[in-house]
Amino acid sequence: MFKNKGVLLLKITKKKIYPPPKKYNFVKKNKMATKRLEAYQDVLHREPKHIDFHGKLSDLFGKNVFHSEQMREYLPSETYKQMMACITNGNRLERKIADQVASAMKDWAISKGVTHYTHWFQPLTGATAEKHDAFLKPLSPGKAIERFDGDMLVQQEPDASSFPNGGIRNTFEARGYTAWDPSSPAFVIGKTLCIPTIFISYTGESLDYKMPLLKALQAVDESAVAVCQYFDKNVTKVIATLGWEQEYFLIDSALFNARPDLMLTGRALFGHAPAKGQQLEDHYFGSIPDRVTAFMREFETEALLLGIPVTTRHNEVAPNQFECAPIFEECNLANDHNLLLMDIMEKIARKHNFRVLLHEKPFAGVNGSGKHNNWSLSTNTGVNLLAPGKNPKSNLQFLTFFVNTIAAIHDNADLLRACIASAGNDHRLGANEAPPAIISAFIGTQLSRILDDLEMNIKAGKMTPNDKTELKLNIGKIPQIMLDNTDRNRTSPFAFTGNKFEFRAVGSSANCGSAMIVLNTIMAKQLKEFKKSVDKRISNGEGKDEAILKELQRIIKDSKKIRFEGNGYGEEWVKEANKRGLSNLKDTPRALQVWHDKKVEKLFTEMNVLSPRELEARREIEFENYVLKIQIESRLMGDITQNYFTPAAIEYQNKLIQNVQGLIQLFGDKNGKAAARAQIEIIERISLHLNKMRTAAEKMLDQRKAANKLEHAEEKSIAYCDNVKAYFDEIRYHADKLELLVEDELWPLPKFRELLFTR
């Protein structure tokens, strides 16, 4: 704790007494400023909490997961085979099998000291949820057993009334169900067995991200297998894969606790840019600080125990920004692992006196944080469908899936924009190396040339043997050019990077499920339509390869406007995109309006991913979520300007006034004012910015009151965006000017230089 010793603050610990830096010697006056400086001093002597682990990381991998090897050990052989068939092929499990799996899962968990179990699910809050129940079952006074059977494994009944439901459920109708997802293995955290599940309403509608994601993955599997049959009859399953890259900021917990805006919104609503930010780019890929390394080692260890294959860590561009990334996994499992890792990071960070910021734009003026979704399709025969092969046949297959992906992006660009829309991502998109809000696809100059050649060179009539030979020769060259085609365009929302597409526009706090539901659904629809068109051409007498090539030619031509190779930040691209007819949906309320489109409803209904009622519910939830986040930020801005900045500005102004009065008393009126010219100017500037800040805050309050009277969530979200949020920048501008004017020791909140450069 801190004690006042005259003008000296001392931090007293069991080991040492640390005097504060001379710069921060002060008499306690402003309580909030004192809290800020105490927080800063508390950080100065943090030491890394070293985690000792000796051995191979591979020895840790999956130790706390009930994976296939554990099943093989704990289950009878026939039960194991049926369970694996359920996981691999989606076969239905009999009740007897579920009982055996539950018993084995319980025995395995108890061997690890587990006492409780929970159905781990993903409600539409964006976070994960769990309700813990004990294995314990009393039998009689003084006697009990551990019980866990098939019914308890397969289904649980959490309260559904308080989770977002978009009108599907009334508040008084509490019942909802979680149902086991066997394709994602159970795992142990602490003393609890966690069972990944879907979450549905009493009437069967989805209330989560997992259920529609599983349906979208099934849809793309069926459509892709049908197309793969043109090339390889051995393909019976296609798996969508996902590799996410998680960016985040680390802030010392003491400084975090002294910033109410970081605590309640995840981002700094105020703060003047420090003299040094990220302009030197010296943090990027630099040496990782010891404290941060210790944190990373511990959360990576926990991740490996849970079967999360995290292999990459590095400093990102902004100060105190970092990134981790795993090896690719099946999409559903990868999404579960990302949500699990975010939770682990939060818990481990607290142990190391850090707080993790997953907001898309915690600090103005430096890079925001994304969660790049690297997506591809792989077959049960081990082929990556978005990687060129070694011969013309495999490359024609590659081109088929490559071109159809571009077409799916082209036809559903607004839907892709909607699935990554959020209040946080609105701050990030289009700034500091984040892609713009205009959806486009980058494929590189070499592949662009190949597509252009295909578009121009395929004859309208029946192809001659020479035509086919020439095309095969050109297609056969694809692997040789790929090394020159894998550079990434950081300004592209959707970039091809050699053997996958990278959806860069996804925000760091997002559930990947939202983007993956949309991407896999639109791809399933596109492949389905492609096969229908090719089959029609074949029935009209065209050869299979010729039919595929001509259909690809048509698609290349129709989707050409979505391809863009240049700088997505330039004003020229905004004009060019408008000329091409591409949407520029700059804010979340406008982006979410695409959910009204009848084409969208038809798409999700036809692909059996989301019903019209589920779509409507999700739309309402997204609008309401946007309103609540902007509302919280608005309230907090009013609170901080009134209760933090105004008193600090007035206190410093009073000190200056006393100084001016003293000079006038000493030198007389005329000479005293001349001597105090600088002080008077600062007093005037403080008054100017203080008055303008408070006036803007009052106008914002009036607009918030007006917006709150609106009944419909969509209408209210637009009002909050256009009328309430419109004052944020003005309020912040004047507050940040006050930060530069007010004496450092009186300023109540930790400054950016402390938040970003204290490790």
C-alpha positions in Angstrom: 0.0 0.0 0.0 1.0 3.6 -0.3 1.5 6.0 2.6 2.0 9.7 2.6 5.4 10.7 4.1 5.3 14.5 3.6 5.9 14.8 -0.1 7.3 11.3 -0.6 5.3 8.2 -1.4 6.8 4.9 -0.4 5.7 1.5 -1.7 6.2 -0.9 1.2 6.7 -4.6 0.5 7.9 -7.5 2.6 11.2 -7.4 0.8 12.2 -3.9 -0.2 11.2 -0.2 0.1 11.0 1.4 -3.4 11.1 5.2 -3.5 9.1 6.5 -6.4 10.8 8.3 -9.3 11.5 11.9 -8.5 9.1 13.0 -11.2 6.2 11.7 -9.2 7.0 13.2 -5.8 3.8 15.1 -4.9 1.4 16.1 -2.1 -1.9 14.2 -2.4 -4.6 16.5 -3.5 -6.5 15.0 -6.5 -7.6 11.6 -5.4 -8.0 10.2 -9.0 -4.6 11.6 -10.0 -3.1 9.9 -6.9 -4.7 6.6 -8.0 -3.2 7.0 -11.4 0.3 7.7 -10.1 0.1 4.9 -7.6 -1.0 2.5 -10.3 2.0 3.6 -12.5 4.4 3.2 -9.6 2.9 -0.2 -8.8 3.9 -1.3 -12.3 7.5 -0.2 -12.1 8.6 -3.2 -10.0 6.6 -6.0 -11.5 8.7 -9.1 -11.9 7.9 -12.0 -14.3 6.1 -14.9 -12.8 8.3 -17.7 -14.2 6.6 -20.9 -15.1 8.9 -23.9 -14.9 8.2 -26.7 -17.4 10.9 -29.2 -18.3 10.3 -31.6 -21.1 8.8 -31.7 -24.6 5.7 -29.6 -25.4 4.3 -32.6 -27.3 4.1 -34.4 -24.0 1.5 -31.9 -22.9 -0.7 -31.9 -26.0 -4.2 -33.0 -25.3 -3.6 -34.3 -21.8 -6.9 -32.7 -20.6 -9.0 -33.7 -23.6 -11.2 -36.8 -23.9 -10.0 -37.4 -27.5 -10.0 -40.5 -29.6 -7.0 -42.2 -27.8 -8.7 -41.7 -24.4 -11.9 -43.1 -25.8 -10.0 -46.1 -27.2 -8.6 -46.7 -23.7 -11.9 -46.2 -21.7 -14.5 -47.6 -24.1 -15.3 -51.2 -25.3 -14.0 -51.6 -28.8 -17.5 -51.8 -30.4 -18.6 -48.7 -28.6 -15.5 -46.9 -29.6 -16.1 -47.8 -33.3 -19.7 -46.5 -33.1 -18.5 -43.3 -31.3 -15.9 -42.6 -34.0 -18.6 -43.2 -36.7 -20.7 -40.7 -35.0 -17.9 -38.1 -34.9 -16.7 -38.8 -38.5 -20.0 -39.4 -40.3 -22.6 -37.9 -38.1 -24.2 -41.2 -37.3 -26.9 -41.2 -34.6 -25.9 -42.6 -31.2 -28.1 -45.1 -29.4 -29.0 -44.5 -25.8 -27.0 -47.5 -24.7 -23.9 -46.1 -26.4 -24.4 -42.7 -24.9 -24.6 -44.3 -21.4 -21.3 -46.1 -22.0 -19.6 -42.9 -23.3 -20.9 -41.0 -20.3 -19.6 -43.6 -17.9 -16.2 -43.7 -19.6 -16.0 -39.9 -19.6 -16.8 -39.7 -15.9 -14.2 -42.3 -15.0 -11.6 -40.4 -17.0 -12.5 -37.1 -15.5 -12.6 -38.3 -11.9 -9.1 -39.8 -12.5 -8.1 -36.1 -13.0 -9.7 -34.9 -9.8 -12.9 -33.6 -11.5 -15.9 -33.1 -9.3 -18.4 -31.3 -11.6 -19.5 -31.2 -15.2 -20.9 -28.5 -17.4 -22.4 -28.1 -20.8 -20.1 -25.5 -22.5 -22.0 -23.5 -25.0 -21.9 -20.3 -27.1 -25.0 -18.1 -26.6 -25.5 -15.0 -28.8 -23.7 -12.8 -26.2 -20.4 -13.4 -28.1 -18.9 -15.2 -25.0 -19.2 -18.7 -23.7 -21.5 -19.9 -20.9 -21.6 -22.8 -18.5 -23.6 -24.2 -15.6 -21.8 -26.6 -13.3 -23.4 -29.6 -11.8 -21.8 -32.1 -9.4 -21.4 -35.8 -10.2 -22.5 -36.4 -6.6 -25.8 -38.2 -6.0 -27.0 -38.8 -2.4 -28.4 -42.3 -1.9 -29.3 -42.2 1.8 -28.2 -40.3 4.9 -24.4 -40.6 5.0 -24.1 -42.3 1.6 -23.6 -41.0 -2.0 -22.1 -42.0 -5.3 -20.8 -40.2 -8.4 -23.3 -40.4 -11.2 -23.2 -39.4 -14.8 -25.3 -41.1 -17.4 -26.3 -40.7 -21.1 -29.2 -38.4 -20.3 -26.9 -36.0 -18.4 -24.3 -36.2 -21.2 -26.6 -35.6 -24.1 -28.8 -32.9 -22.7 -28.9 -30.2 -20.0 -31.5 -27.5 -19.2 -30.0 -24.1 -18.5 -32.1 -21.0 -18.0 -32.7 -19.5 -21.5 -34.6 -16.4 -20.5 -31.7 -14.0 -19.8 -29.7 -14.9 -22.9 -30.2 -12.9 -26.1 -33.0 -14.5 -28.1 -34.3 -11.7 -30.4 -37.9 -12.3 -29.5 -37.9 -16.1 -29.9 -38.6 -16.5 -26.2 -40.5 -14.4 -23.7 -38.8 -13.4 -20.5 -41.1 -15.6 -18.4 -40.4 -18.6 -20.6 -37.2 -19.8 -19.1 -36.6 -23.2 -20.6 -33.8 -23.8 -23.1 -31.7 -26.9 -23.9 -28.0 -27.6 -24.5 -27.3 -30.7 -26.5 -24.0 -32.5 -26.8 -21.8 -32.0 -29.9 -19.8 -35.2 -30.2 -17.6 -33.8 -33.0 -15.9 -31.5 -30.5 -14.2 -33.4 -27.6 -14.9 -32.9 -24.0 -12.1 -31.3 -21.9 -11.2 -30.6 -18.3 -10.5 -27.1 -16.8 -9.6 -27.1 -13.2 -12.0 -29.5 -11.5 -14.8 -29.4 -14.1 -15.5 -31.6 -17.1 -16.6 -29.3 -20.0 -18.8 -30.8 -22.7 -19.2 -28.7 -25.9 -22.9 -28.3 -26.8 -25.4 -26.5 -29.0 -27.9 -24.2 -27.4 -31.6 -24.2 -28.5 -34.9 -22.8 -27.4 -37.8 -24.9 -26.0 -39.3 -24.8 -29.5 -36.1 -25.9 -31.2 -34.7 -22.6 -32.6 -31.0 -22.0 -32.5 -29.8 -19.6 -29.7 -26.1 -20.0 -30.4 -23.4 -19.9 -33.0 -22.5 -23.6 -33.0 -25.7 -25.1 -34.3 -25.9 -23.0 -37.5 -22.2 -23.5 -38.0 -22.5 -27.3 -37.9 -25.4 -27.0 -40.4 -23.3 -24.7 -42.7 -20.4 -27.2 -42.5 -22.7 -30.0 -43.5 -24.0 -28.0 -46.4 -20.6 -27.2 -47.8 -19.5 -30.8 -47.3 -22.4 -32.1 -49.4 -22.0 -29.4 -52.2 -18.2 -29.8 -52.3 -18.3 -33.6 -52.5 -20.7 -33.4 -55.4 -18.3 -31.1 -57.3 -15.2 -33.2 -56.3 -16.8 -36.2 -57.9 -16.0 -34.6 -61.3 -12.3 -35.1 -60.5 -12.0 -38.0 -58.0 -14.7 -40.6 -57.2 -12.9 -41.5 -54.0 -13.8 -38.2 -52.3 -16.7 -38.8 -49.9 -16.2 -36.0 -47.4 -15.0 -32.4 -47.6 -13.9 -30.6 -44.4 -13.8 -26.8 -44.0 -10.7 -25.9 -42.2 -9.9 -22.7 -40.1 -6.7 -21.2 -38.9 -7.3 -18.1 -36.8 -4.7 -15.4 -35.9 -5.6 -13.8 -32.6 -4.3 -10.3 -32.0 -4.6 -8.6 -28.5 -3.2 -5.9 -26.3 -1.7 -6.5 -22.8 -2.1 -3.8 -20.1 -0.8 -3.9 -16.6 -3.7 -4.6 -14.3 -2.9 -1.6 -12.0 -3.1 0.8 -14.9 -6.2 -1.0 -16.3 -8.0 -0.6 -13.0 -7.3 3.2 -13.0 -9.0 3.5 -16.4 -12.8 3.1 -16.0 -13.2 3.3 -19.8 -10.9 0.3 -20.3 -12.7 -1.6 -17.5 -16.2 -1.1 -18.8 -15.8 -0.8 -22.6 -12.5 -2.5 -23.4 -11.2 0.7 -25.2 -9.7 4.0 -24.2 -12.5 6.5 -24.9 -10.0 9.3 -24.2 -6.3 9.8 -24.5 -3.9 12.0 -26.5 -1.4 10.3 -28.7 2.0 10.0 -27.2 5.1 11.6 -28.9 6.2 8.0 -29.8 3.6 5.6 -30.9 4.2 2.9 -33.5 5.7 5.1 -36.1 9.2 3.6 -35.7 7.7 0.0 -36.0 10.4 -1.1 -33.5 7.9 -3.2 -31.5 6.9 -5.4 -34.5 8.6 -8.8 -34.2 10.9 -7.4 -31.6 12.2 -9.1 -28.5 9.3 -10.1 -26.3 9.5 -8.6 -22.7 10.1 -11.1 -19.9 6.8 -10.5 -18.2 4.9 -11.0 -21.4 6.9 -14.1 -22.2 6.1 -15.6 -18.8 2.4 -14.9 -19.5 2.6 -16.4 -22.9 4.4 -19.6 -21.7 1.7 -20.2 -19.1 -1.3 -19.7 -21.4 0.3 -21.7 -24.2 0.9 -24.5 -21.7 -2.8 -24.5 -20.7 -3.7 -24.4 -24.4 -1.6 -27.4 -25.3 -3.1 -29.4 -22.4 -6.5 -28.6 -23.9 -5.4 -29.8 -27.4 -5.2 -26.3 -28.9 -2.2 -26.4 -31.3 -0.9 -22.9 -30.6 2.5 -22.7 -32.3 3.1 -19.0 -33.1 3.7 -16.0 -30.9 5.1 -12.5 -31.7 5.0 -8.8 -31.1 2.5 -7.0 -33.3 3.0 -3.5 -34.8 1.4 -1.4 -32.0 3.2 -1.1 -28.7 2.0 -3.7 -26.2 0.2 -5.6 -29.0 0.8 -9.3 -29.6 -0.5 -12.2 -31.6 -0.8 -15.9 -31.3 -1.9 -18.5 -33.9 -2.5 -22.2 -34.1 -2.1 -24.9 -36.8 -5.2 -25.3 -39.0 -8.0 -27.5 -37.6 -11.5 -28.5 -38.7 -13.6 -25.4 -38.6 -16.0 -26.3 -35.7 -13.2 -27.5 -33.5 -11.0 -24.5 -34.4 -13.8 -22.1 -33.4 -14.3 -23.9 -30.1 -10.6 -23.7 -29.5 -10.4 -19.9 -30.2 -13.2 -19.2 -27.7 -11.6 -21.4 -25.2 -8.2 -19.7 -25.7 -9.7 -16.2 -25.2 -11.1 -17.4 -21.9 -7.7 -18.9 -20.9 -5.8 -15.8 -21.8 -8.1 -13.6 -19.6 -7.6 -15.9 -16.6 -3.8 -16.4 -17.0 -3.3 -12.7 -17.6 -4.8 -11.8 -14.2 -2.3 -14.2 -12.5 0.5 -12.2 -14.2 -0.9 -8.8 -13.2 -2.0 -8.2 -16.8 -5.3 -7.6 -18.4 -6.0 -8.7 -22.0 -7.7 -6.2 -24.3 -9.6 -8.0 -27.1 -11.4 -4.9 -28.3 -10.9 -4.2 -32.0 -9.6 -0.7 -31.4 -8.5 -0.1 -27.8 -6.3 2.9 -28.6 -6.7 5.6 -31.3 -3.8 6.3 -33.5 -2.2 2.8 -33.5 -3.2 -0.5 -35.0 -6.4 -2.2 -34.0 -6.7 -5.9 -33.4 -8.2 -8.4 -35.8 -8.7 -12.2 -35.9 -7.7 -13.2 -39.4 -9.7 -16.3 -40.4 -7.7 -18.5 -42.8 -10.2 -20.7 -44.5 -9.9 -23.6 -46.9 -11.5 -26.9 -47.9 -9.8 -30.3 -47.6 -11.0 -33.8 -48.7 -10.9 -37.1 -47.0 -8.3 -38.1 -49.5 -5.9 -35.5 -48.1 -6.2 -32.9 -50.8 -6.4 -29.1 -50.1 -8.9 -28.0 -52.7 -7.5 -24.4 -52.7 -3.9 -25.5 -53.3 -2.7 -26.1 -56.9 -1.7 -29.7 -57.8 1.0 -31.3 -59.9 -1.0 -31.8 -63.1 -3.6 -30.1 -65.2 -6.4 -32.3 -63.8 -5.7 -31.4 -60.2 -5.2 -27.7 -61.2 -8.6 -27.7 -62.9 -10.0 -28.9 -59.6 -8.1 -26.1 -57.8 -9.4 -23.5 -60.3 -13.0 -24.8 -59.9 -13.0 -24.2 -56.1 -10.9 -21.0 -56.4 -13.2 -19.3 -58.9 -16.3 -20.5 -57.1 -15.0 -18.9 -53.9 -14.5 -15.6 -55.6 -18.0 -15.9 -57.1 -19.5 -16.6 -53.6 -17.7 -13.5 -52.3 -19.0 -11.4 -55.2 -22.6 -12.4 -54.9 -22.7 -12.1 -51.1 -20.3 -9.2 -50.3 -22.9 -7.3 -48.2 -23.6 -10.4 -46.2 -19.9 -10.9 -45.5 -19.7 -7.3 -44.4 -22.7 -7.8 -42.1 -21.2 -10.9 -40.4 -18.2 -9.0 -39.2 -20.1 -5.8 -38.2 -19.8 -4.6 -34.6 -19.4 -1.4 -32.7 -15.8 -2.2 -32.1 -14.9 -3.2 -35.6 -16.4 0.0 -36.9 -13.4 1.8 -35.3 -10.9 -0.6 -36.8 -12.0 -1.2 -40.4 -10.0 1.1 -42.8 -7.4 2.3 -40.4 -3.8 1.4 -39.5 -3.4 -1.8 -41.6 -6.9 -3.1 -41.1 -8.9 -3.8 -44.3 -11.6 -1.3 -45.4 -15.3 -1.8 -45.1 -15.6 -2.3 -48.8 -15.5 -6.1 -49.4 -13.1 -7.1 -52.2 -10.9 -10.1 -53.0 -7.1 -10.0 -53.6 -5.7 -12.9 -55.6 -2.4 -11.5 -57.0 -1.3 -10.4 -60.4 -0.3 -13.9 -61.7 -3.6 -15.6 -60.8 -5.5 -12.6 -62.1 -3.7 -13.0 -65.5 -4.7 -16.7 -65.6 -8.3 -15.9 -64.9 -8.3 -13.2 -67.5 -6.8 -15.6 -70.0 -9.4 -18.2 -69.2 -12.1 -15.7 -69.6 -10.9 -14.5 -73.0 -9.5 -17.7 -74.6 -12.3 -20.3 -74.2 -14.2 -20.4 -77.5 -18.0 -19.9 -77.5 -18.5 -23.0 -79.7 -17.2 -26.6 -79.2 -13.6 -26.7 -78.2 -11.0 -28.2 -80.6 -8.3 -30.6 -79.4 -5.8 -27.8 -79.9 -7.8 -25.5 -77.6 -7.9 -28.2 -74.9 -4.2 -28.8 -75.2 -3.3 -25.1 -74.9 -5.6 -24.7 -71.9 -4.1 -27.8 -70.2 -0.6 -26.4 -70.8 -1.5 -23.1 -69.2 -3.3 -24.6 -66.3 -0.3 -26.9 -65.7 1.9 -23.9 -65.1 0.0 -22.8 -62.0 2.3 -24.4 -59.4 5.3 -22.7 -60.8 3.8 -19.2 -60.5 2.5 -19.6 -56.9 5.7 -18.5 -55.2 5.2 -15.1 -56.9 1.6 -15.0 -56.0 1.5 -15.5 -52.2 2.3 -11.9 -51.0 -0.5 -10.6 -48.9 -2.3 -7.4 -49.4 -2.9 -6.0 -45.9 -5.6 -3.7 -47.2 -7.7 -6.5 -48.6 -10.6 -7.9 -46.5 -10.5 -11.2 -48.4 -7.1 -12.3 -49.7 -5.8 -15.5 -51.3 -2.5 -16.4 -49.8 -1.3 -19.4 -51.7 -3.4 -22.3 -50.5 -6.2 -20.6 -48.5 -8.3 -17.5 -48.3 -7.7 -15.1 -45.5 -10.8 -13.2 -44.2 -8.9 -10.3 -42.6 -11.9 -8.2 -41.7 -13.0 -10.3 -38.7 -12.6 -8.5 -35.4 -10.5 -9.7 -32.5 -13.3 -10.0 -30.0 -15.6 -11.8 -32.5 -16.8 -15.4 -32.4 -15.4 -16.9 -35.6 -18.6 -18.8 -35.9 -20.4 -15.7 -37.3 -18.0 -15.4 -40.3 -17.7 -19.1 -40.8 -21.5 -19.6 -40.8 -21.8 -17.1 -43.7 -18.7 -18.1 -45.6 -19.5 -21.9 -45.6 -23.2 -21.3 -46.4 -22.5 -19.0 -49.4 -19.8 -21.5 -50.7 -22.2 -24.4 -50.3 -24.9 -22.5 -52.3 -22.3 -21.4 -55.0 -21.0 -25.0 -55.5 -24.6 -26.3 -55.7 -25.4 -23.8 -58.4 -22.2 -24.5 -60.2 -22.8 -28.3 -60.4 -26.4 -27.7 -61.6 -25.0 -25.5 -64.5 -22.2 -27.9 -65.4 -24.6 -30.9 -65.4 -26.9 -29.0 -67.7 -24.0 -28.3 -70.1 -23.0 -32.0 -70.1 -26.6 -33.1 -70.8 -26.5 -30.7 -73.8 -23.6 -32.6 -75.3 -20.5 -30.8 -73.9 -17.6 -32.9 -72.5 -17.1 -32.7 -68.7 -13.9 -30.7 -68.8 -15.2 -28.4 -71.5 -18.4 -27.8 -69.5 -16.4 -27.0 -66.4 -14.1 -24.6 -68.2 -17.0 -22.8 -69.9 -18.9 -22.4 -66.7 -15.7 -21.1 -65.0 -15.4 -18.6 -67.8 -18.9 -17.3 -67.2 -18.3 -17.1 -63.5 -14.9 -15.3 -63.9 -16.6 -12.7 -66.1 -19.6 -12.2 -63.8 -17.5 -11.8 -60.6 -14.6 -9.8 -62.0 -15.6 -6.5 -60.2 -15.0 -8.0 -56.7 -11.3 -8.5 -57.6 -9.0 -5.7 -56.5 -5.2 -5.7 -56.4 -4.5 -2.1 -55.2 -4.4 0.0 -52.1 -7.7 -0.4 -50.2 -7.0 2.7 -48.2 -6.9 5.2 -51.1 -9.8 7.5 -51.9 -9.4 6.3 -55.5 -10.6 2.9 -54.4 -13.7 4.3 -52.8 -14.5 6.0 -56.1 -13.6 3.0 -58.1 -15.7 0.7 -55.9 -18.6 3.0 -56.2 -18.2 2.9 -60.0 -18.1 -0.9 -59.9 -21.3 -1.0 -57.8 -19.7 -2.3 -54.7 -21.2 -1.3 -51.3 -19.3 0.8 -48.8 -21.2 0.1 -45.6 -19.2 2.1 -43.1 -21.2 1.5 -39.9 -22.8 -1.5 -38.3 -26.5 -0.4 -38.4 -26.3 0.0 -42.2 -24.3 -3.3 -42.6 -26.9 -5.2 -40.6 -29.8 -4.2 -42.8 -28.8 -6.8 -45.3 -30.4 -9.4 -43.0 -33.8 -8.0 -44.2 -33.0 -9.1 -47.8 -35.3 -11.8 -49.1 -32.4 -13.3 -51.0 -30.5 -13.8 -47.7 -33.6 -15.4 -46.1 -33.9 -17.7 -49.1 -30.2 -18.6 -49.0 -30.1 -19.7 -45.4 -33.5 -21.4 -45.6 -32.6 -23.3 -48.8 -29.2 -24.5 -47.3 -31.0 -25.5 -44.1 -28.7 -23.3 -41.9 -31.1 -20.7 -40.4 -34.8 -20.4 -40.5 -36.5 -17.1 -41.2 -37.4 -16.8 -37.5 -33.8 -17.5 -36.4 -32.6 -14.9 -38.9 -35.0 -12.3 -37.6 -33.9 -13.0 -34.1 -30.2 -12.6 -34.9 -30.9 -9.4 -36.7 -32.7 -8.0 -33.6 -29.9 -9.2 -31.3 -27.2 -7.5 -33.4 -29.1 -4.2 -33.5 -29.7 -4.3 -29.8 -26.2 -5.2 -29.0 -24.9 -2.2 -31.0 -27.3 0.1 -29.2 -26.2 -1.1 -25.7 -22.5 -0.8 -26.5 -22.8 2.8 -27.8 -25.1 3.6 -24.9 -22.5 2.4 -22.4 -19.7 4.3 -24.0 -21.9 7.5 -24.2 -22.8 7.2 -20.5 -19.2 6.7 -19.5 -18.0 9.6 -21.6 -20.4 11.8 -19.8 -19.3 10.5 -16.4 -15.6 10.9 -17.1 -15.9 14.4 -18.5 -18.0 15.5 -15.5 -16.3 13.7 -12.6 -12.7 13.3 -13.8 -11.6 15.9 -16.3 -13.7 18.9 -15.2 -12.4 18.8 -11.6 -8.8 18.3 -12.7 -9.0 21.2 -15.2 -10.6 23.5 -12.7 -8.0 22.6 -10.0 -5.1 23.4 -12.4 -6.8 26.5 -13.6 -7.2 27.7 -10.0 -3.5 27.1 -9.4 -2.7 29.3 -12.5 -5.1 32.0 -11.3 -3.4 32.1 -8.0 -0.1 32.5 -9.7 -1.4 35.3 -12.0 -2.9 37.1 -8.9 0.5 36.8 -7.2 2.3 38.3 -10.1 -0.1 41.2 -10.4 0.2 41.8 -6.7 4.0 41.7 -7.0 4.5 43.7 -10.2 1.3 45.7 -10.5 -1.6 45.3 -12.8 0.0 46.1 -16.2 3.4 44.5 -15.6 1.9 41.6 -13.7 -0.4 40.7 -16.6 2.5 41.0 -19.0 4.6 38.6 -16.8 1.7 36.2 -16.6 0.8 36.2 -20.3 1.6 32.5 -20.8 -0.5 31.5 -17.7 -3.4 33.7 -18.8 -3.3 32.1 -22.2 -3.4 28.6 -20.7 -6.3 29.6 -18.4 -8.2 30.8 -21.5 -7.5 27.7 -23.5 -8.6 25.5 -20.5 -11.9 27.4 -20.3 -12.4 27.1 -24.1 -11.9 23.3 -24.2 -13.7 22.7 -21.0 -16.8 24.6 -22.1 -16.8 23.0 -25.5 -16.3 19.5 -24.0 -19.2 20.0 -21.6 -21.4 21.5 -24.2 -20.9 18.6 -26.6 -21.5 16.2 -23.7 -24.8 17.8 -22.9 -25.9 17.7 -26.5 -24.9 14.0 -26.6 -27.0 13.4 -23.5 -30.0 15.1 -25.2 -29.6 12.9 -28.3 -29.3 9.8 -26.1 -32.6 10.6 -24.4 -34.3 11.1 -27.7 -32.9 7.8 -29.1 -34.0 5.9 -26.0 -37.6 6.8 -26.7 -37.5 4.9 -30.0 -39.1 1.5 -29.8 -37.6 -0.6 -32.6 -34.0 -1.8 -32.2 -33.0 -1.0 -35.8 -34.3 2.5 -35.7 -32.7 3.1 -32.3 -29.3 1.8 -33.5 -29.3 4.2 -36.4 -30.1 7.1 -34.0 -27.3 6.1 -31.7 -24.9 5.8 -34.6 -25.9 9.1 -36.4 -26.9 11.3 -33.5 -25.2 10.0 -30.2 -21.9 8.6 -31.5 -21.6 11.7 -33.7 -20.5 13.7 -30.6 -17.8 11.2 -29.5 -15.0 12.7 -31.5 -15.8 16.2 -30.5 -15.9 15.4 -26.8 -12.7 13.5 -27.1 -10.9 16.2 -29.1 -11.4 18.8 -26.3 -10.7 16.3 -23.5 -7.4 15.3 -25.2 -6.5 19.0 -25.5 -7.1 19.4 -21.8 -4.8 16.5 -21.2 -2.0 18.4 -22.8 -2.7 21.6 -20.9 -3.4 20.3 -17.3 -0.4 19.6 -15.1 0.7 16.0 -15.4 0.4 15.2 -11.7 -3.2 16.4 -11.6 -4.4 14.4 -14.7 -6.7 11.7 -13.3 -6.3 8.9 -15.9 -3.1 6.9 -16.9 -1.9 8.3 -20.2 -1.2 6.4 -23.5 2.5 6.6 -22.9 2.0 4.7 -19.6 -0.5 2.3 -21.0 1.4 1.4 -24.1 5.0 1.5 -23.0 4.9 0.1 -19.4 5.6 -3.6 -19.4 
